[in-house]
Amino acid sequence: MGYKVAVAGATGAVGHAILEALDEVDLPVDEVVALASSASIGKEVSFGDQTLKVKDLAKFDFEGFDIALFSPGGKVSAEHAPRAANSGCVVIDNTSHFRMDPDVPLIVPEVNADAVMGYAKKNIIANPNCSTAQLVVALKPIHDAVGIT
């Protein structure tokens, strides 16, 4: 049995990249839903060889979904990511909104994957911006070898 995955911000550049990456990884997926603002309802996005019609994030019921990948902008994530998380869906947020929240783990898998267990406080996982993620991946072996303060 596969996962039910929601992608919030699916019509943006990052949303398109998320859908493409989701198709390329070996994650068993039974259902993927594309979400965006009401202005994008009915637009179509690609997920592998499927075409998904975009649904309204503000009205979407996350009940029964396993994972929500969020990249709709910080203000939108602030409003809708907790709603998704409260429905039992694990949210992975790509915006800046939750990055400094002490109850939300900030994860770069190659660096601190074990910290992901802290997600249960809010059911949300944050990730740093792209330049920070690349930098800490490069710094991790140096830190491990000689320490960095």
SULTA-V91358 format. One record per residue. N is the residue number from 1. PHI is phi in radians with two decimals (none if undefined). NEAR is the number of other ideal C-beta (glycine too) atoms within 8 Angstrom. Layout:
n=N phi=PHI near=NEAR
n=N phi=PHI near=NEAR
//
This chain:
n=1 phi=none near=3
n=2 phi=-1.71 near=8
n=3 phi=-1.50 near=9
n=4 phi=-1.83 near=12
n=5 phi=-2.15 near=14
n=6 phi=-1.93 near=15
n=7 phi=-2.07 near=16
n=8 phi=-1.63 near=18
n=9 phi=1.60 near=16
n=10 phi=-1.13 near=16
n=11 phi=-1.57 near=11
n=12 phi=-1.47 near=10
n=13 phi=-1.06 near=5
n=14 phi=-1.20 near=9
n=15 phi=-1.02 near=17
n=16 phi=-1.08 near=12
n=17 phi=-1.14 near=8
n=18 phi=-1.08 near=14
n=19 phi=-1.09 near=16
n=20 phi=-1.15 near=9
n=21 phi=-1.13 near=8
n=22 phi=-1.07 near=14
n=23 phi=-1.22 near=8
n=24 phi=-1.45 near=5
n=25 phi=-1.42 near=6
n=26 phi=-1.62 near=3
n=27 phi=-1.87 near=7
n=28 phi=-1.21 near=7
n=29 phi=-2.15 near=10
n=30 phi=-1.61 near=7
n=31 phi=-2.61 near=7
n=32 phi=-2.23 near=12
n=33 phi=-2.12 near=12
n=34 phi=-1.70 near=15
n=35 phi=-2.16 near=14
n=36 phi=-2.82 near=18
n=37 phi=-1.22 near=9
n=38 phi=-1.05 near=6
n=39 phi=-1.15 near=5
n=40 phi=-1.81 near=10
n=41 phi=-0.96 near=9
n=42 phi=1.56 near=6
n=43 phi=-1.09 near=9
n=44 phi=-1.99 near=8
n=45 phi=-2.27 near=13
n=46 phi=-1.67 near=10
n=47 phi=-2.37 near=11
n=48 phi=1.08 near=5
n=49 phi=-1.64 near=2
n=50 phi=-1.74 near=7
n=51 phi=-1.96 near=7
n=52 phi=-1.85 near=13
n=53 phi=-1.53 near=8
n=54 phi=-1.26 near=14
n=55 phi=-1.91 near=11
n=56 phi=-1.35 near=10
n=57 phi=-0.99 near=12
n=58 phi=-1.10 near=7
n=59 phi=-1.87 near=6
n=60 phi=-1.30 near=10
n=61 phi=-1.70 near=5
n=62 phi=-1.43 near=12
n=63 phi=-0.96 near=6
n=64 phi=1.55 near=4
n=65 phi=-1.56 near=13
n=66 phi=-1.56 near=7
n=67 phi=-2.37 near=12
n=68 phi=-2.20 near=16
n=69 phi=-1.75 near=12
n=70 phi=-1.87 near=15
n=71 phi=-2.69 near=14
n=72 phi=-1.72 near=15
n=73 phi=1.87 near=8
n=74 phi=-1.03 near=8
n=75 phi=-1.10 near=7
n=76 phi=-1.22 near=13
n=77 phi=-1.07 near=15
n=78 phi=-0.98 near=9
n=79 phi=-1.45 near=8
n=80 phi=-1.76 near=13
n=81 phi=-1.10 near=16
n=82 phi=-1.09 near=10
n=83 phi=-1.11 near=9
n=84 phi=-1.13 near=15
n=85 phi=-1.09 near=13
n=86 phi=-1.19 near=7
n=87 phi=-1.50 near=10
n=88 phi=1.78 near=6
n=89 phi=-1.44 near=13
n=90 phi=-1.41 near=11
n=91 phi=-1.75 near=13
n=92 phi=-1.99 near=11
n=93 phi=-1.78 near=15
n=94 phi=-1.72 near=10
n=95 phi=-1.60 near=12
n=96 phi=-1.42 near=5
n=97 phi=-1.02 near=11
n=98 phi=-1.71 near=12
n=99 phi=-1.06 near=9
n=100 phi=-1.83 near=4
n=101 phi=-1.29 near=9
n=102 phi=-1.14 near=4
n=103 phi=-1.70 near=6
n=104 phi=-2.16 near=15
n=105 phi=-1.18 near=11
n=106 phi=-1.74 near=9
n=107 phi=-2.03 near=11
n=108 phi=-2.14 near=11
n=109 phi=-0.89 near=7
n=110 phi=-1.26 near=6
n=111 phi=-1.96 near=8
n=112 phi=-2.47 near=8
n=113 phi=-0.97 near=8
n=114 phi=-1.13 near=5
n=115 phi=-1.24 near=9
n=116 phi=-1.07 near=10
n=117 phi=-1.07 near=7
n=118 phi=-1.25 near=9
n=119 phi=-1.09 near=12
n=120 phi=-1.13 near=6
n=121 phi=-1.07 near=7
n=122 phi=-2.22 near=11
n=123 phi=1.17 near=11
n=124 phi=-2.27 near=15
n=125 phi=-2.12 near=12
n=126 phi=-1.86 near=13
n=127 phi=-2.32 near=10
n=128 phi=-1.28 near=9
n=129 phi=-1.17 near=6
n=130 phi=-1.11 near=5
n=131 phi=-1.22 near=6
n=132 phi=-1.15 near=8
n=133 phi=-1.02 near=11
n=134 phi=-1.11 near=8
n=135 phi=-1.13 near=8
n=136 phi=-1.22 near=11
n=137 phi=-1.11 near=10
n=138 phi=-1.23 near=8
n=139 phi=-1.39 near=9
n=140 phi=-0.97 near=10
n=141 phi=-1.09 near=7
n=142 phi=-1.18 near=9
n=143 phi=-1.04 near=9
n=144 phi=-1.11 near=5
n=145 phi=-1.38 near=6
n=146 phi=-2.31 near=5
n=147 phi=1.46 near=5
n=148 phi=-2.34 near=6
n=149 phi=-1.97 near=2
//
